[in-house]
Amino acid sequence: MPQITRRPWPRNGSWNRCRFPDAAKAAGLDDAYVTIVVHVTASGRPEKVQVLFESDHGYGFGEEAVRCAMRRRYHPGRDST
């Protein structure tokens, strides 16, 4: 199995274009943390997104993070070969 020497990263480094969940706005929340893993194809397209952690579960942050990550394009990771 090849060893990854550079992980994939978003082509546009900012996540500021992601939507803020309506349920969170209605609840008066102004921030949250979501940790995701994005599986990226060799062409830089997202294939699958997994939510590993969501600080304020139940307000839609995880779902919005997945939608946002799936809309983006990425520089694919590189292996050592």
N, CA, C and O atoms as a GROMACS GRO file, in nm:
protein
  324
    1MET      N    1   0.085  -0.119   0.000
    1MET     CA    2   0.000   0.000   0.000
    1MET      C    3   0.090   0.125   0.000
    1MET      O    4   0.182   0.134   0.081
    2PRO      N    5   0.063   0.220  -0.091
    2PRO     CA    6   0.146   0.341  -0.096
    2PRO      C    7   0.128   0.426   0.030
    2PRO      O    8   0.022   0.428   0.092
    3GLN      N    9   0.233   0.495   0.064
    3GLN     CA   10   0.228   0.585   0.180
    3GLN      C   11   0.195   0.726   0.130
    3GLN      O   12   0.258   0.776   0.037
    4ILE      N   13   0.097   0.788   0.193
    4ILE     CA   14   0.056   0.924   0.154
    4ILE      C   15   0.162   1.022   0.205
    4ILE      O   16   0.195   1.025   0.323
    5THR      N   17   0.214   1.103   0.113
    5THR     CA   18   0.312   1.204   0.152
    5THR      C   19   0.252   1.343   0.159
    5THR      O   20   0.306   1.432   0.223
    6ARG      N   21   0.138   1.360   0.091
    6ARG     CA   22   0.068   1.489   0.099
    6ARG      C   23  -0.081   1.460   0.095
    6ARG      O   24  -0.130   1.400  -0.001
    7ARG      N   25  -0.152   1.503   0.196
    7ARG     CA   26  -0.297   1.480   0.203
    7ARG      C   27  -0.370   1.575   0.108
    7ARG      O   28  -0.317   1.681   0.074
    8PRO      N   29  -0.491   1.537   0.066
    8PRO     CA   30  -0.572   1.629  -0.016
    8PRO      C   31  -0.604   1.757   0.062
    8PRO      O   32  -0.613   1.754   0.185
    9TRP      N   33  -0.621   1.866  -0.007
    9TRP     CA   34  -0.664   1.990   0.057
    9TRP      C   35  -0.753   2.067  -0.040
    9TRP      O   36  -0.741   2.051  -0.161
   10PRO      N   37  -0.843   2.150   0.014
   10PRO     CA   38  -0.936   2.224  -0.072
   10PRO      C   39  -0.863   2.320  -0.164
   10PRO      O   40  -0.761   2.379  -0.126
   11ARG      N   41  -0.914   2.336  -0.284
   11ARG     CA   42  -0.855   2.430  -0.380
   11ARG      C   43  -0.871   2.573  -0.333
   11ARG      O   44  -0.782   2.655  -0.352
   12ASN      N   45  -0.984   2.604  -0.271
   12ASN     CA   46  -1.005   2.735  -0.209
   12ASN      C   47  -0.999   2.710  -0.060
   12ASN      O   48  -1.090   2.648  -0.004
   13GLY      N   49  -0.896   2.755   0.007
   13GLY     CA   50  -0.870   2.722   0.147
   13GLY      C   51  -0.975   2.766   0.247
   13GLY      O   52  -0.975   2.717   0.360
   14SER      N   53  -1.064   2.857   0.210
   14SER     CA   54  -1.162   2.910   0.304
   14SER      C   55  -1.290   2.828   0.305
   14SER      O   56  -1.341   2.788   0.200
   15TRP      N   57  -1.342   2.802   0.425
   15TRP     CA   58  -1.470   2.734   0.440
   15TRP      C   59  -1.581   2.835   0.468
   15TRP      O   60  -1.692   2.796   0.506
   16ASN      N   61  -1.554   2.964   0.452
   16ASN     CA   62  -1.650   3.069   0.484
   16ASN      C   63  -1.774   3.070   0.395
   16ASN      O   64  -1.872   3.135   0.428
   17ARG      N   65  -1.770   2.999   0.283
   17ARG     CA   66  -1.885   2.997   0.192
   17ARG      C   67  -1.988   2.891   0.232
   17ARG      O   68  -2.091   2.878   0.166
   18CYS      N   69  -1.962   2.817   0.336
   18CYS     CA   70  -2.055   2.714   0.380
   18CYS      C   71  -2.175   2.779   0.449
   18CYS      O   72  -2.161   2.879   0.519
   19ARG      N   73  -2.293   2.721   0.428
   19ARG     CA   74  -2.416   2.772   0.488
   19ARG      C   75  -2.417   2.748   0.638
   19ARG      O   76  -2.365   2.648   0.686
   20PHE      N   77  -2.475   2.841   0.711
   20PHE     CA   78  -2.497   2.824   0.854
   20PHE      C   79  -2.637   2.765   0.869
   20PHE      O   80  -2.732   2.818   0.811
   21PRO      N   81  -2.652   2.658   0.944
   21PRO     CA   82  -2.783   2.590   0.953
   21PRO      C   83  -2.894   2.679   1.009
   21PRO      O   84  -2.873   2.753   1.105
   22ASP      N   85  -3.011   2.671   0.947
   22ASP     CA   86  -3.127   2.750   0.992
   22ASP      C   87  -3.165   2.716   1.136
   22ASP      O   88  -3.200   2.804   1.214
   23ALA      N   89  -3.159   2.588   1.171
   23ALA     CA   90  -3.195   2.546   1.308
   23ALA      C   91  -3.100   2.609   1.411
   23ALA      O   92  -3.142   2.644   1.521
   24ALA      N   93  -2.974   2.622   1.374
   24ALA     CA   94  -2.877   2.684   1.465
   24ALA      C   95  -2.904   2.834   1.481
   24ALA      O   96  -2.895   2.888   1.591
   25LYS      N   97  -2.938   2.899   1.371
   25LYS     CA   98  -2.973   3.042   1.377
   25LYS      C   99  -3.093   3.062   1.467
   25LYS      O  100  -3.093   3.150   1.554
   26ALA      N  101  -3.196   2.980   1.447
   26ALA     CA  102  -3.319   2.991   1.526
   26ALA      C  103  -3.294   2.968   1.675
   26ALA      O  104  -3.362   3.026   1.759
   27ALA      N  105  -3.196   2.884   1.707
   27ALA     CA  106  -3.163   2.853   1.847
   27ALA      C  107  -3.068   2.956   1.907
   27ALA      O  108  -3.036   2.948   2.026
   28GLY      N  109  -3.022   3.052   1.826
   28GLY     CA  110  -2.933   3.155   1.877
   28GLY      C  111  -2.787   3.113   1.883
   28GLY      O  112  -2.705   3.182   1.944
   29LEU      N  113  -2.752   3.003   1.820
   29LEU     CA  114  -2.612   2.961   1.818
   29LEU      C  115  -2.536   3.045   1.717
   29LEU      O  116  -2.591   3.082   1.613
   30ASP      N  117  -2.411   3.076   1.747
   30ASP     CA  118  -2.333   3.155   1.651
   30ASP      C  119  -2.206   3.085   1.604
   30ASP      O  120  -2.134   3.138   1.520
   31ASP      N  121  -2.177   2.967   1.658
   31ASP     CA  122  -2.065   2.889   1.607
   31ASP      C  123  -2.074   2.745   1.654
   31ASP      O  124  -2.150   2.711   1.745
   32ALA      N  125  -1.995   2.661   1.590
   32ALA     CA  126  -1.988   2.520   1.625
   32ALA      C  127  -1.864   2.462   1.560
   32ALA      O  128  -1.803   2.525   1.474
   33TYR      N  129  -1.828   2.343   1.601
   33TYR     CA  130  -1.713   2.274   1.544
   33TYR      C  131  -1.759   2.140   1.486
   33TYR      O  132  -1.832   2.065   1.550
   34VAL      N  133  -1.715   2.113   1.364
   34VAL     CA  134  -1.743   1.985   1.300
   34VAL      C  135  -1.612   1.933   1.244
   34VAL      O  136  -1.539   2.006   1.175
   35THR      N  137  -1.581   1.809   1.274
   35THR     CA  138  -1.463   1.743   1.217
   35THR      C  139  -1.512   1.643   1.114
   35THR      O  140  -1.595   1.557   1.144
   36ILE      N  141  -1.459   1.655   0.993
   36ILE     CA  142  -1.500   1.566   0.885
   36ILE      C  143  -1.377   1.502   0.820
   36ILE      O  144  -1.265   1.551   0.831
   37VAL      N  145  -1.402   1.391   0.752
   37VAL     CA  146  -1.302   1.328   0.666
   37VAL      C  147  -1.363   1.326   0.526
   37VAL      O  148  -1.474   1.278   0.506
   38VAL      N  149  -1.288   1.379   0.430
   38VAL     CA  150  -1.334   1.382   0.292
   38VAL      C  151  -1.250   1.286   0.210
   38VAL      O  152  -1.127   1.299   0.203
   39HIS      N  153  -1.315   1.189   0.149
   39HIS     CA  154  -1.247   1.096   0.059
   39HIS      C  155  -1.248   1.159  -0.080
   39HIS      O  156  -1.354   1.188  -0.134
   40VAL      N  157  -1.128   1.180  -0.137
   40VAL     CA  158  -1.113   1.254  -0.261
   40VAL      C  159  -1.059   1.162  -0.371
   40VAL      O  160  -0.968   1.083  -0.348
   41THR      N  161  -1.117   1.174  -0.491
   41THR     CA  162  -1.069   1.096  -0.605
   41THR      C  163  -0.940   1.156  -0.659
   41THR      O  164  -0.900   1.265  -0.619
   42ALA      N  165  -0.876   1.085  -0.749
   42ALA     CA  166  -0.752   1.132  -0.810
   42ALA      C  167  -0.773   1.260  -0.890
   42ALA      O  168  -0.679   1.336  -0.911
   43SER      N  169  -0.897   1.284  -0.934
   43SER     CA  170  -0.927   1.406  -1.010
   43SER      C  171  -0.964   1.523  -0.919
   43SER      O  172  -0.989   1.634  -0.968
   44GLY      N  173  -0.968   1.501  -0.787
   44GLY     CA  174  -0.997   1.609  -0.693
   44GLY      C  175  -1.143   1.625  -0.656
   44GLY      O  176  -1.180   1.723  -0.591
   45ARG      N  177  -1.226   1.531  -0.696
   45ARG     CA  178  -1.368   1.537  -0.661
   45ARG      C  179  -1.393   1.460  -0.532
   45ARG      O  180  -1.336   1.354  -0.510
   46PRO      N  181  -1.480   1.515  -0.446
   46PRO     CA  182  -1.512   1.443  -0.323
   46PRO      C  183  -1.598   1.320  -0.355
   46PRO      O  184  -1.690   1.327  -0.436
   47GLU      N  185  -1.566   1.210  -0.293
   47GLU     CA  186  -1.638   1.086  -0.317
   47GLU      C  187  -1.729   1.051  -0.200
   47GLU      O  188  -1.838   0.997  -0.218
   48LYS      N  189  -1.684   1.084  -0.080
   48LYS     CA  190  -1.757   1.049   0.042
   48LYS      C  191  -1.709   1.141   0.153
   48LYS      O  192  -1.591   1.177   0.159
   49VAL      N  193  -1.800   1.179   0.241
   49VAL     CA  194  -1.766   1.263   0.356
   49VAL      C  195  -1.820   1.197   0.482
   49VAL      O  196  -1.936   1.156   0.486
   50GLN      N  197  -1.737   1.186   0.584
   50GLN     CA  198  -1.779   1.129   0.712
   50GLN      C  199  -1.767   1.237   0.820
   50GLN      O  200  -1.667   1.308   0.827
   51VAL      N  201  -1.870   1.248   0.903
   51VAL     CA  202  -1.865   1.337   1.018
   51VAL      C  203  -1.808   1.258   1.135
   51VAL      O  204  -1.864   1.156   1.175
   52LEU      N  205  -1.695   1.306   1.189
   52LEU     CA  206  -1.632   1.239   1.303
   52LEU      C  207  -1.674   1.301   1.436
   52LEU      O  208  -1.684   1.232   1.537
   53PHE      N  209  -1.699   1.433   1.434
   53PHE     CA  210  -1.736   1.504   1.557
   53PHE      C  211  -1.821   1.624   1.520
   53PHE      O  212  -1.797   1.691   1.420
   54GLU      N  213  -1.920   1.650   1.603
   54GLU     CA  214  -2.008   1.768   1.585
   54GLU      C  215  -2.034   1.824   1.723
   54GLU      O  216  -2.096   1.757   1.806
   55SER      N  217  -1.989   1.946   1.750
   55SER     CA  218  -1.997   2.002   1.886
   55SER      C  219  -2.141   2.028   1.930
   55SER      O  220  -2.173   2.007   2.047
   56ASP      N  221  -2.225   2.071   1.842
   56ASP     CA  222  -2.364   2.100   1.876
   56ASP      C  223  -2.456   2.013   1.791
   56ASP      O  224  -2.520   2.060   1.697
   57HIS      N  225  -2.461   1.886   1.826
   57HIS     CA  226  -2.538   1.789   1.750
   57HIS      C  227  -2.688   1.824   1.754
   57HIS      O  228  -2.740   1.865   1.858
   58GLY      N  229  -2.754   1.806   1.642
   58GLY     CA  230  -2.897   1.829   1.636
   58GLY      C  231  -2.938   1.962   1.575
   58GLY      O  232  -3.058   1.989   1.561
   59TYR      N  233  -2.841   2.044   1.539
   59TYR     CA  234  -2.873   2.175   1.481
   59TYR      C  235  -2.837   2.184   1.333
   59TYR      O  236  -2.850   2.290   1.273
   60GLY      N  237  -2.790   2.074   1.274
   60GLY     CA  238  -2.764   2.072   1.131
   60GLY      C  239  -2.622   2.103   1.088
   60GLY      O  240  -2.594   2.110   0.969
   61PHE      N  241  -2.531   2.122   1.184
   61PHE     CA  242  -2.394   2.156   1.145
   61PHE      C  243  -2.326   2.043   1.068
   61PHE      O  244  -2.259   2.068   0.968
   62GLY      N  245  -2.343   1.919   1.112
   62GLY     CA  246  -2.282   1.807   1.043
   62GLY      C  247  -2.333   1.792   0.902
   62GLY      O  248  -2.255   1.773   0.808
   63GLU      N  249  -2.464   1.802   0.885
   63GLU     CA  250  -2.525   1.790   0.752
   63GLU      C  251  -2.477   1.900   0.659
   63GLU      O  252  -2.447   1.874   0.542
   64GLU      N  253  -2.469   2.022   0.709
   64GLU     CA  254  -2.422   2.134   0.627
   64GLU      C  255  -2.274   2.117   0.592
   64GLU      O  256  -2.233   2.150   0.481
   65ALA      N  257  -2.195   2.066   0.685
   65ALA     CA  258  -2.053   2.043   0.657
   65ALA      C  259  -2.037   1.940   0.546
   65ALA      O  260  -1.952   1.957   0.458
   66VAL      N  261  -2.117   1.835   0.549
   66VAL     CA  262  -2.112   1.733   0.444
   66VAL      C  263  -2.151   1.794   0.310
   66VAL      O  264  -2.081   1.774   0.210
   67ARG      N  265  -2.261   1.868   0.306
   67ARG     CA  266  -2.304   1.931   0.180
   67ARG      C  267  -2.197   2.025   0.126
   67ARG      O  268  -2.167   2.025   0.007
   68CYS      N  269  -2.141   2.104   0.214
   68CYS     CA  270  -2.038   2.201   0.173
   68CYS      C  271  -1.915   2.128   0.119
   68CYS      O  272  -1.861   2.167   0.015
   69ALA      N  273  -1.870   2.026   0.188
   69ALA     CA  274  -1.752   1.951   0.145
   69ALA      C  275  -1.774   1.882   0.012
   69ALA      O  276  -1.683   1.873  -0.070
   70MET      N  277  -1.895   1.833  -0.011
   70MET     CA  278  -1.926   1.764  -0.137
   70MET      C  279  -1.933   1.860  -0.256
   70MET      O  280  -1.916   1.817  -0.370
   71ARG      N  281  -1.958   1.988  -0.232
   71ARG     CA  282  -1.964   2.087  -0.340
   71ARG      C  283  -1.825   2.136  -0.382
   71ARG      O  284  -1.809   2.192  -0.490
   72ARG      N  285  -1.726   2.115  -0.299
   72ARG     CA  286  -1.592   2.170  -0.324
   72ARG      C  287  -1.510   2.080  -0.415
   72ARG      O  288  -1.546   1.966  -0.441
   73ARG      N  289  -1.400   2.133  -0.462
   73ARG     CA  290  -1.300   2.057  -0.535
   73ARG      C  291  -1.170   2.065  -0.454
   73ARG      O  292  -1.147   2.160  -0.380
   74TYR      N  293  -1.088   1.963  -0.471
   74TYR     CA  294  -0.970   1.947  -0.388
   74TYR      C  295  -0.846   1.919  -0.473
   74TYR      O  296  -0.855   1.868  -0.585
   75HIS      N  297  -0.731   1.954  -0.419
   75HIS     CA  298  -0.604   1.906  -0.475
   75HIS      C  299  -0.591   1.764  -0.422
   75HIS      O  300  -0.592   1.744  -0.300
   76PRO      N  301  -0.578   1.665  -0.510
   76PRO     CA  302  -0.569   1.527  -0.461
   76PRO      C  303  -0.441   1.504  -0.382
   76PRO      O  304  -0.340   1.571  -0.403
   77GLY      N  305  -0.447   1.408  -0.291
   77GLY     CA  306  -0.329   1.369  -0.216
   77GLY      C  307  -0.227   1.302  -0.306
   77GLY      O  308  -0.260   1.260  -0.417
   78ARG      N  309  -0.108   1.292  -0.259
   78ARG     CA  310   0.000   1.228  -0.335
   78ARG      C  311   0.063   1.118  -0.251
   78ARG      O  312   0.074   1.130  -0.129
   79ASP      N  313   0.104   1.012  -0.318
   79ASP     CA  314   0.175   0.908  -0.246
   79ASP      C  315   0.324   0.916  -0.279
   79ASP      O  316   0.366   0.999  -0.359
   80SER      N  317   0.400   0.830  -0.216
   80SER     CA  318   0.546   0.838  -0.229
   80SER      C  319   0.599   0.774  -0.356
   80SER      O  320   0.720   0.776  -0.380
   81THR      N  321   0.512   0.717  -0.438
   81THR     CA  322   0.561   0.652  -0.562
   81THR      C  323   0.557   0.744  -0.680
   81THR      O  324   0.595   0.705  -0.790
   0.00000   0.00000   0.00000
